[in-house]
Amino acid sequence: MTVSASRRTGPTRRVGQFDQLVTLPGDVDPNSVDASLSDGVLMVRVGKAHKTQPRRIEVKGS
């Protein structure tokens, strides 16, 4: 996940910019990402992916 931001003092003048790269584990559900910005604090919530549950298969003999 890459977080990028820039601060502007006017419509065209950029004061500062940054990029932050965060490596997430492989078991993340991309459909359950939520982000909010409040009082200058960025909150990103990422849900875990559901793991496949083992299942029992009955084998019938003849």
N, C-alpha and C positions, 0 to 999 in steps of 0.2 A: 504494500500500500504506500502510495506517495502522497504526502500532505504538502501543498504549495500555497503560499500566501504572499501578498504584497501590500504595502501601505502607501497610500497616496495622499497628498496634501491638496490636490485639486483634480480636475478631470483628466489632466495629462501628465502631471508631475509625479513621478514615482520616487518615494523616499527609500524604501527598503524592500527586499524580497528574499524569501528563503524557501528551500525545498528540504523536506525530511523524509527519508526512506525508512519504512518500518517493515521488517520481515514478519509475516504471519505464519503460523503453523499450517500444514496442509489440510487440516480437518476443519476448515472454515466454510460456513454456508454463505455464499455471495449474495443470496437473496434476503438475508436477514441483517444487512448493514444499515445502521442508523447514525446520523451525525447531527449535532446541534452546536450552535455558537451562542454563548451567553456571557456577557461581561468580559469579553476577551478570552474566554476559556472554551477551547474546542473539545467536545466530548464525542468520541466515536465508540459505538457499541457494535461488536461483531459477534454473531451467534455461532456456536459450534455446529458442525454438520452432524446429522444423525448417522450413527454407525449402523451398519447392517447387522441385524440380530441373527444369530445362528438358528437354524430351524431343523427340526427332526423330520426325516423322511422315512416312512415305513416301507420296508421292502417286503413284498408278498411273494411267497414261494409257491410253486405249482405242485 
